[in-house]
Amino acid sequence: MAYESAFIEKLAQLSHSGQPFVAVTLAQAHGSTPQDAGSKMLVTASGIHSGTVGGGKVEAKAIGLAQEMLDGGERVQLVEWNLKRDVGMTCGGSVSLLFETYNIGIWKIVIFGAGHVAHALTSLLMTLRCQVTVIDPRQEWLDRIPTCPQIRIRHMSDPSQFVSEIDSQTFVLCMTMGHATDRPILEAILRSDKVLPYLGVIGSRAKRAVLSKELLAAGLEQSRIDSIICPIGLPIGRNHPGEIAVSIAAQLHG
């Protein structure tokens, strides 16, 4: 019972993090096998996160299949392996393994800044199937962000350090206090090898010109700078935070 509770807790934590992973369950075990039925493990792109389904060759094969699923394979699989014939073990038994993917195909959005527009935007996005992360050094502003399982809050004195946690499928919005706090984040993203589906900055065309000049002076390539969307949002509504949020969400979804 303690093992099951610990596994469920780890699964919930990993699910809430937004990181793609596979839960592997040893559904059936016949004959001589390295682990009993009911054993479980969680696998991420980097390997085992926690748990075990027996170690050795059977576990290595299970990890390989789980990582294939994370790389675009099926969402759920039930496989049956003869340990001698299919895995290359001397054991004469067989196992059935259930593979279930989590956090695959979820729309991931990162918002730097927790101001009025970010508050309105997260309230809107929480009605959609997405995982939103909001980063800000101001805890009092983060406390105003809606509480929802889809929304993660990160209090960081240097938000640009979060860039290393962003993958290439993430939509990114810079909505901090101003261009001086947006620029370090943008510079960190542009210096990385990440090619994002969306990189936007709230502000005017004048702000875009200033950011472009400063990023170019910092040694960034013009082609990378040109990938930034600024101003963000479709030309609908006016300057009320709620209307801006609708225009941004429409652009993101489009």
Residue pairs with C-beta under 8 A, 6 or more apart in sequence:
7 40
7 42
7 50
7 51
10 42
10 49
10 50
10 51
11 23
11 42
11 102
14 21
14 42
14 44
14 49
14 102
15 21
15 102
15 103
16 149
16 152
17 103
17 152
18 103
18 106
18 108
18 131
18 133
18 152
19 44
19 103
20 44
20 45
20 70
20 101
20 102
20 103
20 104
21 42
21 43
21 44
21 49
21 70
21 101
21 102
21 103
22 42
22 43
22 66
22 67
22 69
22 70
22 99
22 100
22 101
22 102
23 40
23 41
23 42
23 99
23 100
23 102
24 40
24 41
24 42
24 43
24 51
24 53
24 62
24 66
24 97
24 98
24 99
24 100
25 38
25 39
25 40
25 53
25 97
25 98
25 100
26 35
26 36
26 37
26 38
26 39
26 40
26 53
26 54
26 95
26 96
26 97
27 37
27 78
27 96
27 97
27 98
28 37
28 80
28 95
28 96
29 35
29 36
29 37
29 93
29 94
29 95
29 96
30 93
30 94
30 95
31 91
31 92
31 93
31 94
32 83
32 91
32 92
32 93
33 54
33 58
33 83
33 91
33 93
33 94
33 95
34 54
34 55
34 56
34 58
34 59
34 89
34 91
35 52
35 53
35 54
35 55
35 58
39 51
39 52
39 53
39 54
40 51
40 53
41 48
41 49
41 50
41 51
41 52
41 53
41 59
41 62
42 48
42 49
42 50
42 51
43 49
43 62
43 63
43 66
43 67
43 70
44 70
45 67
45 70
45 71
47 63
48 59
48 63
52 59
53 59
53 62
53 95
53 97
54 95
56 89
57 87
57 88
57 89
58 81
58 83
58 87
58 89
58 95
61 81
61 86
61 87
62 97
62 99
65 73
65 77
65 79
65 99
66 99
69 75
69 77
69 99
69 101
70 101
70 104
75 100
75 101
75 104
76 98
76 99
76 100
76 101
77 98
77 99
78 96
78 97
78 98
78 99
79 96
79 97
79 99
80 94
80 95
80 96
80 97
81 87
81 94
81 95
81 96
81 97
82 94
83 89
83 91
83 92
83 93
83 94
83 95
84 90
84 91
84 92
103 131
106 129
106 130
106 131
107 128
107 129
107 130
107 131
107 171
108 130
108 131
108 133
108 167
108 169
108 170
108 171
109 125
109 130
109 131
109 132
109 133
109 170
109 171
109 172
109 173
109 252
110 132
110 133
110 135
110 162
110 166
110 170
110 171
110 172
110 173
111 118
111 121
111 122
111 132
111 133
111 134
111 135
111 173
111 175
112 135
112 136
112 159
112 162
112 172
112 173
112 174
112 175
112 176
112 182
112 185
113 134
113 135
113 136
113 173
113 174
113 175
113 176
113 177
113 181
113 202
114 134
114 135
114 136
114 138
114 141
114 142
114 144
114 145
115 141
115 175
115 176
115 177
116 241
117 175
117 202
117 241
117 244
117 245
117 248
118 134
118 145
118 173
118 175
119 144
119 145
119 146
119 241
120 241
120 242
120 244
120 245
121 173
121 175
121 244
121 245
121 248
121 249
122 132
122 134
122 145
122 146
122 148
122 151
123 146
123 245
124 245
124 246
124 249
125 132
125 150
125 151
125 249
126 132
126 146
126 148
126 150
126 151
128 249
128 253
130 150
131 150
131 152
132 150
132 151
132 152
133 151
133 152
133 153
133 154
133 162
134 142
134 145
134 151
134 152
134 153
134 154
135 154
135 155
135 156
135 159
135 162
136 142
136 154
136 155
136 156
136 159
136 176
137 155
137 156
137 157
137 158
137 159
139 155
142 153
142 155
145 151
145 153
154 162
156 162
158 184
159 176
159 181
159 184
159 185
160 184
160 185
160 187
160 188
163 185
163 188
163 189
163 192
163 194
164 192
166 172
166 189
166 194
166 196
167 194
168 194
168 195
168 196
169 197
170 196
170 197
171 196
171 197
171 198
171 252
172 189
172 196
172 198
172 199
172 200
173 198
173 200
173 201
173 202
173 232
173 248
174 182
174 185
174 186
174 199
174 200
174 201
174 202
175 201
175 202
176 182
176 185
179 201
179 203
179 207
179 210
179 211
179 214
182 201
182 203
182 211
183 211
183 214
183 215
186 199
186 201
186 211
186 215
186 228
187 215
187 218
187 220
189 196
189 199
190 215
190 220
190 221
190 224
190 225
190 227
191 220
195 227
196 227
198 229
198 252
199 227
199 228
199 229
200 228
200 229
200 230
200 232
200 248
200 251
201 207
201 208
201 211
201 228
201 229
201 230
201 232
202 230
202 231
202 232
202 244
202 248
203 211
203 230
203 231
204 231
205 230
205 231
207 230
207 231
208 228
208 230
208 231
211 225
211 228
211 230
212 225
212 228
215 225
216 222
216 225
229 251
232 248
232 251
233 244
233 247
233 248
233 250
233 251
234 247
234 250
234 251
234 254
235 247
236 243
236 246
236 247
236 250
237 243
237 244
237 246
237 247
